[in-house]
Amino acid sequence: MSAEHLIKPGPGPVTMEVTPESAGWEYLSFAVVRLGDGETHETRRDGEEVAIVPLSGAVTVTAAGATHRIERDSVFASMPSVFYAPPGTEIVVTADGDAEFAIGSAPAEGKYPVRVFAPAEMKSEVRGGGTARRQVNHILAPPLPAERLILYEVYVPRGTWSGWTPHCHDGYDGSPYLEETYYFRLDPADGFAMHRNWRVDEPFDEVLVANDGDCALVTKGYHSSVACPGSHMFFLNFLAGNLYDEARTTPPCFAQNFLWIEDDWDKDGWELPVTRP
């Protein structure tokens, strides 16, 4: 287990922050901010596009001479509206009551303007099957435009897996290079999730045990996550790397030895008891 790749929340208002310097990578920044009623968070990121995702409560975002309200009761209640801004934008986020939001950024040239993406614009799909069935919401992914940022939200029923078949996007085996954060929330919150990152061509293998509100970093390797039997699992993914604009549709590389299950998720499944006296 690599403690530096599991980020735990601390005292606010910025309860966690991941930067290229702290993560040891090149592109992606990610943070979670918690504000009380009327409190503000200001940022300007020269050379980087920015995306803001509400986690709970409502905030007003002022940028480029306009104000935008984004909100939701919780990550388990509804899909979000996502605020997007190009590099160099002065952004002021003001909480309307207690609020929490995620904010991330990546290098960009300024191709796209300030806008808010609404839930109705976002693709939602159910993937997998068997004990790896989950819902994936493409909250800022093609065809929604951005330069490098890619955002997903994933809902995983308790006791089941996400990221199966395991995949990688670290340049191995011809895959694209993308850095990624997994921000976990659990329902009920007293459960836990496990996240594994590993390589098959070098001695790298880590299993991160995530509690509600923790963030796992995918610095390299194949990766998958599983929820404990007592809690449903949500995670928010921010990704960024060498895929630019429409090339963000490029798929990752999947672990070939595990692909067989996608033809029949129930193949060779056990009926219990397996053995009898």
QUIKA-V246404 format. One record per residue. SS is DSSP state (H for helix, E for strand, L for the rest). OMEGA is omega as a letter, one per 20 degrees, with the letter a starting at -180 (999 if undefined). Layout:
ss	omega
SS	OMEGA
SS	OMEGA
This chain:
ss	omega
L	a
L	a
H	a
H	r
H	r
E	a
E	a
L	a
L	r
L	r
L	a
L	j
L	r
E	a
E	r
E	a
E	r
E	r
L	r
H	r
H	a
H	a
H	a
L	r
L	a
L	a
L	b
L	r
E	a
E	r
E	r
E	a
E	r
E	a
E	r
L	a
L	r
L	r
L	a
E	r
E	a
E	r
E	r
L	a
L	r
L	r
L	a
E	r
E	a
E	r
E	r
E	a
E	r
E	r
E	r
E	a
E	a
E	r
E	r
E	a
E	r
E	a
E	r
L	r
L	a
E	r
E	a
E	r
E	r
E	a
E	r
E	a
L	r
L	r
L	a
L	a
L	a
L	r
L	a
L	q
L	a
E	r
E	a
E	r
E	r
L	a
L	r
L	a
L	r
L	a
E	r
E	r
E	a
E	a
E	r
E	a
E	r
E	a
E	r
E	r
E	r
E	r
E	a
E	a
E	r
E	a
E	a
L	a
L	a
L	a
L	a
L	a
L	r
L	r
E	r
E	r
E	a
L	r
H	a
H	r
H	a
L	r
E	r
E	a
E	r
E	a
E	r
L	a
L	r
H	r
H	r
H	a
L	a
E	r
E	a
E	r
E	a
E	a
E	r
E	a
L	a
L	j
L	r
L	a
L	r
L	a
L	r
L	a
L	r
E	a
E	r
E	r
E	a
E	r
E	a
E	r
L	a
L	r
L	a
L	a
E	r
E	a
E	r
E	j
E	r
E	a
E	r
E	r
L	a
E	a
L	a
H	r
H	r
H	a
L	r
L	r
E	r
E	r
E	a
E	r
E	r
E	r
E	a
E	r
E	a
E	a
E	i
L	a
L	a
L	r
L	r
L	r
E	r
E	a
E	a
E	r
E	r
E	r
L	r
L	a
L	r
L	a
L	r
L	a
E	r
E	r
E	a
E	r
E	a
E	r
L	r
L	r
L	r
L	a
E	r
E	r
E	r
E	a
L	r
L	r
L	r
E	a
E	r
E	r
E	r
E	r
E	r
L	a
L	a
L	a
L	r
E	a
E	r
E	r
E	r
E	r
E	r
E	r
E	r
E	a
E	a
L	r
L	a
L	r
H	a
H	r
H	r
H	r
H	a
L	a
L	r
L	r
E	a
E	r
L	a
H	a
H	r
H	a
H	a
H	a
H	a
H	r
H	a
L	a
L	a
L	a
L	r
L	r
L	a
L	r
L	a
L	j
L	r
L	r
L	a
L	r
L	999
